[in-house]
């Protein structure tokens, strides 16, 4: 079949964004008298805590007035509270978050018919000293008495009306939300007084004196506990202040046993994090085979795709001459070849794709910067895990690695895609966006690059019903999906996969290898449209679509554990080099085999395959620009073009029907949101969205928008489809990079949206993702299908309106975006539409009035 290039849209028409008022239910609370009953004990306890802190501060020479971080949980959302906080001396706003919605209780969202609805909860986190607390108590008294509030402080009345809970930020918050407790409980059992490094993520205070005081307290307390402060770092642009501390393991075991950190003043600590959890899996069992790679022309040009990972075996035939290795730490001199596993495997997948296939390698070299290392003496023969250095803060290491690409003496200034296929096994996304995700979001906006991240793997055993027919692949898949969804709170995205600007990749149950080796393993999934058994589940921030897409992550198998007579049978996750899986370069036992190949499964290889596809799309963009097409987007939009292009080929396929059936068994209503949490926008198909055929026309546009503006594009309608019942599909994908507001509940400063306006019968019905989920992130991907006959005249077009609004505070600059739109008919139909669309773009199109 003939191939044609994607077409540029006609020039967009700039407009003002139209706002649509949508009435919301009014939130009702229990009233002042009931609020006094509910909150009285909390107020008394906090008053005592402030007084105790004041007395302690007085007893310390040169000590600052002690303060507490208060958690104010509000029913509903308040938009004008930030300014009111600033009017109370000693009260400092730190951050706000949105929690999940809850059913009506003493609070309810009531519509105009009087019907009660679920309502969201908002957390305000504020720091208060004793004087500010006394002012808050005086405002509380005014609220109870019905008195007028001073000018500018009226929002506090709304807070008191809706206040569900008022309490201090406690060690339970600091330890459990970050996953530190679970890691220490698991890993410190056999350690005596050996020193252990941990991270303290501190509250970023606006007062530098307060920041220094908190660090000085931390340093003194660590010394008293037999430890020391190693590193301190501030990244104000992402709201981060952190430190690395080291203490004897026994101190952390005390924390696990008591649930509190008694040997440390923790008022200034937001979270504790266990370090050493950002790592790549070590070597696994299974045979390594020698492979013969096709002889390829040498790589040429400058790298545009980068990999931050482990140190690769640069001399492997799959990598030799095709990588630019940047090793500023000199790790190559101290890392044995046999320990260069993860960087070697991902580098080969990034360059060649799945080596079981026959696709061409990337034409340009890739840039590799080691950020993982295997810390162990060379004489240790056992497997050593590759991990981020424990004496470096992750945000410092990755920030410097990315800046090195673009800043003074830039090592690879043309890079537009950065692949990071590692995750923090201790930090699963749970409302609070991790410092590393915040950093990547900021870097993406700062440098105009796309990060491609892995969703993460979950390797815990899975229990399936013992009476399941394990020879019936559909029954096994059904039971597996049911169990995975029951375990959803334990299988969430791993940090930094919740990043809103990044493209987060899950692992599809798919690869190019031949059949399963007959060694007793069970292949539990039968559809390539589903995520494999270990891929992490979504959603992302504010219940957005995450992971964004699935790429082949290997047909993950299960290994049955011995039967113990229970109602369930346990299956472990065998991480093996044997097929099935994505085939890649690897390191032999001795480290010197430069032709060794193996198989792997999981989100790391899936993410590398997405990076490989990104490199192919960059090459296609070059080819299209070489054609001299007027208005085709330039290289300055490459990051958002690749982001949109990688998602544009994704579909749910068979996944929805399979997952819907599990919702019935789980007693849940069928919903698009449930499907989206498991597969995102779906498996990315093999077709290049920048390449068209007779039955498919893709239009591409890009631009920059500011708050309150919109760009209107015309999607021409092929004349041959007028008044026809031919089945057709329209696919729209909008991608952008947003600045961030780390302390704001909405986080992303820019909210963009694309709408198809006019000719609704022709556009048809949405087939895949939930309409609300698709507009909550920075990637909107929608598919519409129809067979309805609709008459239209020559030169007609659907209007695609891309609008921009501020979402988290003010939006000062412009935001880059890319828009892909594809209209297609079945390949077996007699309707060829590409030339008709191309011809329409040469003439004036008529947009149907809305």
Protein Blocks (a to p, Z undefined) as FASTA:
>chain_A
ZZddddddddddddddddddddddddddebjklmmmmmmmmmmmmmmmmmmmmmmmmmpg
hiacdddddddddehjdfklmmmmmmpghiacfbdcdddddddffbccddfkopacdddd
ddddddddfklmmmmmmmmmmmmnopacdehilmmmmmmmmmmbdcdddfklmmmmnomm
mmmmmmmmmpckbccdddddddddfblklmmmmmmmmmmmmmmnopacfbdcddfknopa
cddddddfklmmmmmmnopafkbcfklpmbdcdehkaccddddedddddddddddddded
jdfbdcddddddfkbmklgopaccddfkommmmmcfklmmmlmmmmmmmmnopakbmcdc
dfbdcddddfbdcdddfklmbdcdddddfkbcfklmmmmmmmmmmmghifblmbcbdcdf
bdcfklccehiacfklmmmmmmmmmnopacdddebicfbdcdddfkbcfkbmklmmmmmm
mmmmmmmmmmcccdfklpmkbccdddddddfbdcdddehpacfbfbfkbccfkbccddde
hhiacdfbdcdebjadddddddehiabdcddddddfbdcddddddddfkopackbccdde
djklmmmmmmmmmmmmmmmmmmmmmnopghiacfklmmmmmmmmmmmmgcfklmmmmmmm
mmmmnopacdfklmmmmnonopcdfbdfkbccfkbccddddddddehiacdddddddfkl
gopabdcdddddddddddddfkbmnlpabdcddddeejklmnopafkbcfklmmmmmbdc
dddddfbdcdddehiacddddddddfehjafbdcdddddddddddfkbcbdfklmmmmmm
mpccddddZZ
